Amino acid sequence: MGTVADRSVLAGLAMAGKTVTRADLCEAVYQKVGLSRSESAALVELVLKEITDCLERGETVKLSSFGSFVVRKKGQRIGRNPKTGKEVPISPRRVMVFKPSAILKQRINSEADGKASP
């Protein structure tokens, strides 16, 4: 991937503890790919829309070397209001979970240890 100096805009934002936004992703695509800013924004929006549409349909989205977004169904259950202690029904719903790949986990942990990834 290059030297530390060649790292993307996103790496600098992450190191600063900042939350990466859509605008940050668009800027990174603009700087790395060479598309115009409007084309970069359209590309990022298109990718996010495709992921969202797949998840809405209940499909799993698997991004190699990154992880999987999985939609799970949760059945109805009884919960408890922590303030009053009263039992309340929690309706059935679908939830999305992210399962990081082993490669992503390894990269995150090597960065936390202070080692730079290749």
Phi, psi and omega in degrees: 000345179114184181279173178301324180294337181272358183300155184289170176302322183297323180298319178296321179293319181295321181294332180278358180079016182274151173280132179276128183253175175303317180299321178295319177297316179299317180295320179296317178297316179303314183286325185273323189264329179093009173286165174292166180298320181290322177292322178297316179297318180296321179295314179299315179298320180296317179295314180296322179294318180296317177298314180299315180299318178297317180294322177301324179281357179087012180277153174272135177252114182247120178250110184307136180067008179238299179158188182233139171259123185236135175264127178241149177261132176247133179280171177294144177210169178262128177247179180227131175290117184294335182283316185258340184082359182286138177284138178223143178284139175252121186290157178295148181200170174254141178233152178252134177236151177248129177245107181291149178286164178298324180295316179296317178301317181296316180295319179297316181289326178289327175292322180293330179280355180090007178267137177278139177278154178291000000 
